[in-house]
Amino acid sequence: MIIAINAISAKSGGMKTYADNLIRSLEKYTQHTFHVWLPKNSNYSLKKNVVLHETTITYSNNIIRFLYEQIYLRKEIKKIKADMLFSTGNFGLFFIGIKQIIFIRNLLYFDKNYLTYIYPYNSLKKKIRFNIKKFHIYISALISDAILLSSEHMKRSLLNYYQTLENKCIMLYQGTKIDFFCYKGEKATNDKSINLLYVSKYYAHKNPGVIAIAVKILLMQNIEIHARITMDLDTEHARSMATWKNDYAKLYDKKLKNNLVLGGAAYEDVPELYKHADIFIFPSISESYGHPMIEAMAAGLPIIAADTEINHEICGDAAIYFSPFDGKELSEKIITLHNNKEQKLKMIDIGKNRIKLFKWEDHVSNLIKIFEDMYE
Protein backbone atom coordinates (compact mmCIF):
# COMPACT_ATOMS: atom_id res chain seq x y z
CA MET A 1 0.00 0.00 0.00
CA ILE A 2 1.16 3.54 -0.79
CA ILE A 3 0.25 5.98 1.98
CA ALA A 4 0.50 9.74 1.58
CA ILE A 5 0.99 11.73 4.80
CA ASN A 6 0.32 15.45 4.92
CA ALA A 7 2.48 16.89 7.72
CA ILE A 8 3.21 20.33 6.28
CA SER A 9 1.86 21.97 9.46
CA ALA A 10 4.51 20.28 11.61
CA LYS A 11 6.89 23.21 12.00
CA SER A 12 7.13 23.40 15.82
CA GLY A 13 5.84 22.16 19.17
CA GLY A 14 3.78 19.01 19.51
CA MET A 15 3.02 18.78 15.79
CA LYS A 16 6.70 18.66 14.91
CA THR A 17 7.50 16.16 17.66
CA TYR A 18 4.66 13.92 16.45
CA ALA A 19 5.78 14.11 12.82
CA ASP A 20 9.44 13.47 13.72
CA ASN A 21 8.59 10.42 15.80
CA LEU A 22 6.13 9.07 13.23
CA ILE A 23 8.49 9.42 10.28
CA ARG A 24 11.24 7.51 12.07
CA SER A 25 8.83 4.80 13.21
CA LEU A 26 7.44 4.12 9.73
CA GLU A 27 10.73 2.64 8.52
CA LYS A 28 10.06 -0.74 10.08
CA TYR A 29 6.74 -1.17 8.21
CA THR A 30 8.47 -2.14 5.00
CA GLN A 31 5.35 -3.78 3.57
CA HIS A 32 4.11 -0.25 2.84
CA THR A 33 5.55 2.85 1.17
CA PHE A 34 5.04 6.20 2.85
CA HIS A 35 5.29 9.59 1.10
CA VAL A 36 5.46 12.41 3.65
CA TRP A 37 5.02 16.11 2.87
CA LEU A 38 6.66 18.20 5.59
CA PRO A 39 8.46 21.52 6.24
CA LYS A 40 11.79 22.09 4.49
CA ASN A 41 15.10 21.71 6.37
CA SER A 42 14.11 18.50 8.12
CA ASN A 43 17.04 16.25 8.93
CA TYR A 44 16.43 12.54 8.38
CA SER A 45 18.31 9.52 7.11
CA LEU A 46 15.67 6.99 6.18
CA LYS A 47 15.05 3.67 4.49
CA LYS A 48 13.61 3.56 0.98
CA ASN A 49 10.04 2.91 2.12
CA VAL A 50 9.79 6.45 3.59
CA VAL A 51 9.98 9.18 0.94
CA LEU A 52 10.14 12.81 2.03
CA HIS A 53 8.77 15.79 0.09
CA GLU A 54 10.00 18.99 1.73
CA THR A 55 8.25 22.34 1.18
CA THR A 56 8.67 25.94 2.29
CA ILE A 57 4.90 26.50 2.02
CA THR A 58 4.63 25.73 5.76
CA TYR A 59 5.86 29.25 6.51
CA SER A 60 3.37 30.99 4.21
CA ASN A 61 0.04 32.48 5.26
CA ASN A 62 -3.06 30.32 5.71
CA ILE A 63 -4.64 31.16 2.34
CA ILE A 64 -1.52 30.20 0.36
CA ARG A 65 -1.15 26.99 2.38
CA PHE A 66 -4.80 26.14 1.74
CA LEU A 67 -4.38 26.61 -2.02
CA TYR A 68 -1.14 24.59 -1.97
CA GLU A 69 -2.86 21.67 -0.26
CA GLN A 70 -6.03 21.71 -2.33
CA ILE A 71 -4.36 22.14 -5.73
CA TYR A 72 -0.67 21.24 -5.81
CA LEU A 73 -0.60 18.59 -3.09
CA ARG A 74 -3.64 16.83 -4.55
CA LYS A 75 -1.82 16.55 -7.90
CA GLU A 76 1.32 15.21 -6.19
CA ILE A 77 -0.66 12.57 -4.30
CA LYS A 78 -2.33 11.42 -7.52
CA LYS A 79 1.06 11.33 -9.24
CA ILE A 80 2.45 8.80 -6.74
CA LYS A 81 -0.77 6.76 -7.05
CA ALA A 82 -1.38 6.77 -3.33
CA ASP A 83 -3.96 4.38 -1.90
CA MET A 84 -4.65 6.45 1.21
CA LEU A 85 -4.10 9.92 2.67
CA PHE A 86 -3.39 10.61 6.34
CA SER A 87 -3.50 14.30 7.33
CA THR A 88 -1.80 14.94 10.68
CA GLY A 89 -2.90 18.56 11.19
CA ASN A 90 -6.71 18.86 11.46
CA PHE A 91 -7.51 19.56 7.79
CA GLY A 92 -8.32 17.30 4.84
CA LEU A 93 -8.18 17.54 1.05
CA PHE A 94 -11.34 17.95 -1.03
CA PHE A 95 -12.12 15.58 -3.92
CA ILE A 96 -9.01 13.50 -3.30
CA GLY A 97 -10.59 10.29 -4.66
CA ILE A 98 -8.92 7.92 -2.17
CA LYS A 99 -9.51 6.92 1.45
CA GLN A 100 -8.69 9.78 3.77
CA ILE A 101 -8.06 9.95 7.53
CA ILE A 102 -7.65 13.23 9.37
CA PHE A 103 -6.11 13.59 12.79
CA ILE A 104 -8.00 16.34 14.64
CA ARG A 105 -5.39 17.42 17.16
CA ASN A 106 -6.63 20.79 18.38
CA LEU A 107 -9.29 20.70 21.11
CA LEU A 108 -9.60 24.47 21.47
CA TYR A 109 -12.32 24.76 18.83
CA PHE A 110 -14.64 22.49 20.81
CA ASP A 111 -13.48 22.79 24.42
CA LYS A 112 -15.86 24.43 26.90
CA ASN A 113 -13.02 25.73 29.09
CA TYR A 114 -11.27 27.50 26.23
CA LEU A 115 -14.53 28.88 24.84
CA THR A 116 -15.53 30.17 28.29
CA TYR A 117 -12.28 31.57 29.68
CA ILE A 118 -10.10 32.47 26.69
CA TYR A 119 -12.09 32.91 23.46
CA PRO A 120 -14.15 35.95 24.60
CA TYR A 121 -10.94 37.94 25.18
CA ASN A 122 -9.46 37.34 21.74
CA SER A 123 -9.37 40.16 19.18
CA LEU A 124 -12.05 40.29 16.50
CA LYS A 125 -9.44 39.24 13.91
CA LYS A 126 -8.49 36.19 15.98
CA LYS A 127 -12.15 35.26 16.50
CA ILE A 128 -12.82 35.40 12.75
CA ARG A 129 -9.74 33.27 12.01
CA PHE A 130 -10.73 30.86 14.79
CA ASN A 131 -14.22 30.31 13.38
CA ILE A 132 -12.98 29.91 9.80
CA LYS A 133 -10.61 27.17 10.97
CA LYS A 134 -13.36 25.54 13.02
CA PHE A 135 -15.59 25.42 9.94
CA HIS A 136 -12.70 24.07 7.85
CA ILE A 137 -12.16 21.27 10.39
CA TYR A 138 -15.86 20.40 10.26
CA ILE A 139 -15.90 20.25 6.44
CA SER A 140 -12.68 18.20 6.51
CA ALA A 141 -14.34 15.77 8.92
CA LEU A 142 -17.39 15.45 6.67
CA ILE A 143 -15.35 14.57 3.57
CA SER A 144 -13.00 12.16 5.37
CA ASP A 145 -13.54 8.44 5.83
CA ALA A 146 -12.24 8.42 9.39
CA ILE A 147 -11.42 10.94 12.12
CA LEU A 148 -8.60 10.17 14.52
CA LEU A 149 -8.86 11.67 18.02
CA SER A 150 -6.19 11.48 20.71
CA SER A 151 -8.37 11.04 23.82
CA GLU A 152 -11.88 10.15 24.94
CA HIS A 153 -12.30 13.73 26.13
CA MET A 154 -11.40 15.00 22.67
CA LYS A 155 -13.94 12.64 21.13
CA ARG A 156 -16.73 13.70 23.51
CA SER A 157 -15.96 17.37 22.95
CA LEU A 158 -16.11 17.05 19.16
CA LEU A 159 -19.33 15.01 19.23
CA ASN A 160 -20.91 17.53 21.56
CA TYR A 161 -20.90 19.84 18.52
CA TYR A 162 -21.16 17.38 15.65
CA GLN A 163 -23.03 14.24 16.74
CA THR A 164 -23.42 13.10 13.12
CA LEU A 165 -19.69 12.41 12.92
CA GLU A 166 -19.80 9.65 15.55
CA ASN A 167 -19.50 6.73 13.11
CA LYS A 168 -16.27 8.16 11.70
CA CYS A 169 -14.52 8.77 15.03
CA ILE A 170 -11.63 6.59 16.20
CA MET A 171 -10.02 7.26 19.58
CA LEU A 172 -6.33 6.43 19.60
CA TYR A 173 -4.07 7.77 22.32
CA GLN A 174 -1.38 9.78 20.61
CA GLY A 175 1.44 7.96 22.31
CA THR A 176 4.57 9.21 24.02
CA LYS A 177 8.18 8.00 23.74
CA ILE A 178 8.20 6.87 27.34
CA ASP A 179 11.73 5.40 27.49
CA PHE A 180 13.21 8.79 26.58
CA PHE A 181 11.89 10.27 29.84
CA CYS A 182 12.29 7.34 32.22
CA TYR A 183 14.84 8.08 34.90
CA LYS A 184 16.22 4.88 36.36
CA GLY A 185 18.61 6.39 38.92
CA GLU A 186 17.78 7.42 42.44
CA LYS A 187 16.42 10.95 42.68
CA ALA A 188 18.13 13.34 45.06
CA THR A 189 15.81 14.51 47.82
CA ASN A 190 15.94 17.73 49.77
CA ASP A 191 13.35 18.14 52.49
CA LYS A 192 14.22 21.81 52.95
CA SER A 193 13.24 22.99 49.46
CA ILE A 194 10.59 22.21 46.85
CA ASN A 195 11.41 22.17 43.12
CA LEU A 196 8.44 22.57 40.81
CA LEU A 197 8.42 22.00 37.05
CA TYR A 198 6.00 22.93 34.28
CA VAL A 199 6.96 21.88 30.72
CA SER A 200 5.01 23.57 27.96
CA LYS A 201 5.13 26.18 25.22
CA TYR A 202 3.20 29.34 26.03
CA TYR A 203 -0.39 29.63 24.85
CA ALA A 204 -3.33 31.47 26.40
CA HIS A 205 -4.88 28.29 27.82
CA LYS A 206 -1.65 27.08 29.47
CA ASN A 207 -2.33 29.20 32.57
CA PRO A 208 1.23 29.58 33.99
CA GLY A 209 0.34 32.63 36.07
CA VAL A 210 -1.33 30.50 38.72
CA ILE A 211 2.06 28.91 39.53
CA ALA A 212 3.53 32.36 40.15
CA ILE A 213 0.71 33.11 42.60
CA ALA A 214 1.29 29.84 44.46
CA VAL A 215 5.05 30.38 44.65
CA LYS A 216 4.55 33.90 46.00
CA ILE A 217 2.18 32.62 48.70
CA LEU A 218 4.65 29.93 49.77
CA LEU A 219 7.55 32.41 49.89
CA MET A 220 5.48 34.59 52.22
CA GLN A 221 5.29 31.53 54.49
CA ASN A 222 9.11 31.32 54.46
CA ILE A 223 9.09 28.09 52.46
CA GLU A 224 12.06 27.56 50.17
CA ILE A 225 10.58 26.92 46.76
CA HIS A 226 11.81 27.08 43.17
CA ALA A 227 9.82 26.77 39.96
CA ARG A 228 11.05 26.11 36.42
CA ILE A 229 8.63 26.89 33.58
CA THR A 230 9.77 26.16 30.02
CA MET A 231 8.05 29.16 28.47
CA ASP A 232 9.45 32.26 26.81
CA LEU A 233 7.08 35.21 27.14
CA ASP A 234 9.38 37.67 25.35
CA THR A 235 8.35 36.59 21.87
CA GLU A 236 5.92 37.83 19.24
CA HIS A 237 4.04 34.54 19.56
CA ALA A 238 3.57 35.03 23.33
CA ARG A 239 2.59 38.69 23.02
CA SER A 240 -0.18 37.78 20.57
CA MET A 241 -2.02 35.81 23.28
CA ALA A 242 -5.00 37.41 25.02
CA THR A 243 -3.62 36.39 28.42
CA TRP A 244 -0.05 37.60 27.86
CA LYS A 245 -0.18 40.89 29.76
CA ASN A 246 -1.73 39.30 32.84
CA ASP A 247 0.62 36.29 32.85
CA TYR A 248 3.68 38.44 32.19
CA ALA A 249 2.93 40.64 35.20
CA LYS A 250 2.60 37.60 37.47
CA LEU A 251 5.58 35.63 36.18
CA TYR A 252 8.02 38.55 36.08
CA ASP A 253 7.15 39.86 39.54
CA LYS A 254 10.42 41.17 41.04
CA LYS A 255 9.72 39.28 44.26
CA LEU A 256 10.00 36.00 42.32
CA LYS A 257 13.17 36.65 40.34
CA ASN A 258 15.26 34.24 42.43
CA ASN A 259 12.58 31.57 42.73
CA LEU A 260 10.92 31.30 39.32
CA VAL A 261 12.90 30.63 36.13
CA LEU A 262 11.38 30.99 32.67
CA GLY A 263 12.76 30.05 29.25
CA GLY A 264 12.36 27.44 26.56
CA ALA A 265 14.12 24.08 26.59
CA ALA A 266 15.20 21.87 23.71
CA TYR A 267 13.34 18.56 23.50
CA GLU A 268 16.51 16.56 24.19
CA ASP A 269 17.16 18.59 27.37
CA VAL A 270 13.74 18.08 28.94
CA PRO A 271 14.53 14.72 30.66
CA GLU A 272 17.21 16.48 32.68
CA LEU A 273 14.62 18.98 33.93
CA TYR A 274 12.36 16.15 35.10
CA LYS A 275 15.31 14.54 36.85
CA HIS A 276 15.84 17.56 39.11
CA ALA A 277 12.18 18.30 39.90
CA ASP A 278 10.19 17.18 42.95
CA ILE A 279 6.64 17.88 41.75
CA PHE A 280 5.23 18.43 38.28
CA ILE A 281 2.57 21.14 37.97
CA PHE A 282 0.15 21.10 35.04
CA PRO A 283 -2.31 24.03 35.25
CA SER A 284 -3.41 24.01 31.59
CA ILE A 285 -7.19 24.35 31.25
CA SER A 286 -7.49 22.81 27.77
CA GLU A 287 -5.63 19.84 26.27
CA SER A 288 -6.32 17.28 23.57
CA TYR A 289 -3.89 14.79 25.11
CA GLY A 290 -1.22 16.21 27.44
CA HIS A 291 2.24 14.82 26.64
CA PRO A 292 4.00 16.52 29.59
CA MET A 293 1.86 14.71 32.16
CA ILE A 294 2.83 11.36 30.66
CA GLU A 295 6.47 12.40 30.48
CA ALA A 296 6.32 13.39 34.16
CA MET A 297 4.83 10.02 35.14
CA ALA A 298 7.55 8.26 33.14
CA ALA A 299 10.17 10.36 34.94
CA GLY A 300 8.81 9.32 38.34
CA LEU A 301 7.21 12.60 39.40
CA PRO A 302 3.98 13.12 41.34
CA ILE A 303 1.65 15.54 39.57
CA ILE A 304 -0.60 18.39 40.64
CA ALA A 305 -2.92 19.15 37.73
CA ALA A 306 -5.80 21.45 36.94
CA ASP A 307 -9.14 19.82 37.67
CA THR A 308 -10.21 19.15 34.06
CA GLU A 309 -11.66 16.09 32.32
CA ILE A 310 -8.63 15.43 30.14
CA ASN A 311 -6.17 15.68 33.04
CA HIS A 312 -8.20 13.11 35.00
CA GLU A 313 -8.34 10.85 31.93
CA ILE A 314 -4.58 10.92 31.47
CA CYS A 315 -3.35 10.91 35.08
CA GLY A 316 -6.06 9.18 37.10
CA ASP A 317 -4.76 8.75 40.67
CA ALA A 318 -1.19 9.61 39.66
CA ALA A 319 -2.18 13.25 40.22
CA ILE A 320 -4.04 15.40 42.69
CA TYR A 321 -6.16 18.21 41.31
CA PHE A 322 -6.86 21.87 42.00
CA SER A 323 -9.21 24.58 40.72
CA PRO A 324 -7.27 25.94 37.72
CA PHE A 325 -7.28 29.62 38.67
CA ASP A 326 -6.91 29.25 42.44
CA GLY A 327 -3.29 29.94 43.37
CA LYS A 328 -3.99 29.59 47.08
CA GLU A 329 -5.42 26.11 46.63
CA LEU A 330 -2.44 25.16 44.47
CA SER A 331 -0.03 26.35 47.17
CA GLU A 332 -1.86 24.23 49.75
CA LYS A 333 -1.73 21.15 47.49
CA ILE A 334 2.01 21.65 46.98
CA ILE A 335 2.70 21.73 50.72
CA THR A 336 0.37 18.81 51.46
CA LEU A 337 2.01 16.63 48.82
CA HIS A 338 5.55 17.68 49.74
CA ASN A 339 4.97 16.72 53.38
CA ASN A 340 3.36 13.36 52.59
CA LYS A 341 6.14 11.09 51.32
CA GLU A 342 3.90 8.01 51.41
CA GLN A 343 1.36 9.65 49.12
CA LYS A 344 4.08 10.85 46.76
CA LEU A 345 5.52 7.33 46.42
CA LYS A 346 2.06 5.87 45.85
CA MET A 347 1.32 8.40 43.11
CA ILE A 348 4.68 7.71 41.46
CA ASP A 349 3.96 3.96 41.42
CA ILE A 350 0.49 4.55 39.95
CA GLY A 351 2.01 6.79 37.28
CA LYS A 352 4.64 4.24 36.25
CA ASN A 353 1.90 1.65 35.73
CA ARG A 354 -0.41 4.10 34.00
CA ILE A 355 2.06 5.11 31.29
CA LYS A 356 1.62 1.66 29.73
CA LEU A 357 -1.61 3.05 28.25
CA PHE A 358 0.31 5.64 26.25
CA LYS A 359 3.19 3.82 24.54
CA TRP A 360 4.31 5.40 21.30
CA GLU A 361 4.91 2.00 19.70
CA ASP A 362 1.27 1.04 20.36
CA HIS A 363 0.06 4.24 18.71
CA VAL A 364 2.04 3.55 15.53
CA SER A 365 1.12 -0.14 15.28
CA ASN A 366 -2.58 0.67 15.80
CA LEU A 367 -2.37 3.48 13.25
CA ILE A 368 -0.93 1.11 10.64
CA LYS A 369 -3.71 -1.38 11.43
CA ILE A 370 -6.31 1.35 10.87
CA PHE A 371 -4.73 2.07 7.46
CA GLU A 372 -4.78 -1.62 6.55
CA ASP A 373 -8.35 -2.22 7.74
CA MET A 374 -9.65 0.76 5.78
CA TYR A 375 -7.83 -0.32 2.62
CA GLU A 376 -9.30 -3.84 2.58
Helices and strands as residue ranges (DSSP letters): E 2-6, H 13-25, G 26-28, E 33-39, E 50-55, G 57-59, H 62-67, I 68-73, H 74-79, E 84-87, E 99-104, G 107-109, H 112-117, G 119-121, H 124-143, E 146-149, H 152-161, G 163-168, E 169-171, G 178-180, E 193-198, G 204-206, H 209-220, E 224-229, H 236-239, H 244-251, G 254-256, E 260-262, G 267-269, H 270-275, E 279-282, H 291-298, E 303-306, H 309-315, G 316-318, E 319-322, H 327-339, H 341-354, G 355-358, H 360-375
